[in-house]
Amino acid sequence: MPFSAQPPASGERYALSASLDNARHLSSLLRAVHFQDHATCFATASGLRVTVEDAKCIQANAFIQAEIFQEFSVQEESVVFRVSLSVLLDCLTIFGTSSLPGTSTALRMCYRGYGYPLMLFLEEGGVVTVCKINTQEPDELLDFDFCSTKVINKIILQSEGLREAFAELDMTSEVLQITMSPDKPYFRLSTFGNAGSAHLDYPRDSDLMEAFHCTQTQTNRYKISLLKPSTKALALSCKVSIRTDAQGFLSLQYMIRNEDGQICFVEYYCCPDEDVTEGEL
């Protein structure tokens, strides 16, 4: 009997219960935001959001819509808990990261509420493993307040364009400088490494450019050490939306299509490098 068809044990009421026929759909997205050991999970009727932060400078969010799951039920307006992302990933891949062709790991995930562990029931080839992961009080998270009305510049690029950029630019540089402008150079990535300065320009009519909405010229620098974790999501994605607000905060939203053709999103928010003065740009 598939997990989605199994009723909860009598008398048990879960604040969150969800099932997936293929646990890889969840584990691959979580790996894309796994740059710190702990994550905060938010569940609402619309789906699951997993948030990871580092040094109050970068935040990553993996969004798994309710439609991705075969069953997804939240009994409260929202369910929030903190969990070890490292342990969660170890459990999700307990049968290995690469299944035999035609096989997949089925997952049922249950959480009874505050103070209770997150329970995972994983089944592959008739073998069932039960994992209990302790949950913690969630930390207060940064609010980057990146609503669409505050966005100054936005472009949507095919991900291969950004993957090529990270391969070509000098990653010995401490910062990545991003210029977005309604006029030339339109969209420019610059590094300042051991071999000198390097620039990569994308014209607004580039085949890689899917959308271009720039209202004013902005040049900001971001620490490459903060951006590097986002390359995990970039590797999985087909498109990336790059947005900046008036303060230079950066949003990288990656569109990821899973093995079944379903769309999920991973978003990174990054603070501009405050060590750079206007005169240096």
Salt bridges, closest charged atoms under 4 A:
GLU12 OE2 - ARG112 NH2 2.68
GLU53 OE1 - LYS56 NZ 3.57
GLU71 OE1 - ARG108 NH1 2.73
ASP139 OD2 - ARG82 NE 3.46
ASP145 OD2 - LYS150 NZ 2.41
ASP201 OD1 - ARG188 NE 2.65
GLU210 OE1 - LYS239 NZ 3.09
GLU259 OE2 - ARG24 NE 2.93
ASP260 OD2 - HIS25 NE2 3.56
GLU267 OE2 - ARG243 NH2 2.84
ASP273 OD1 - LYS223 NZ 2.89
ASP275 OD2 - LYS223 NZ 3.32
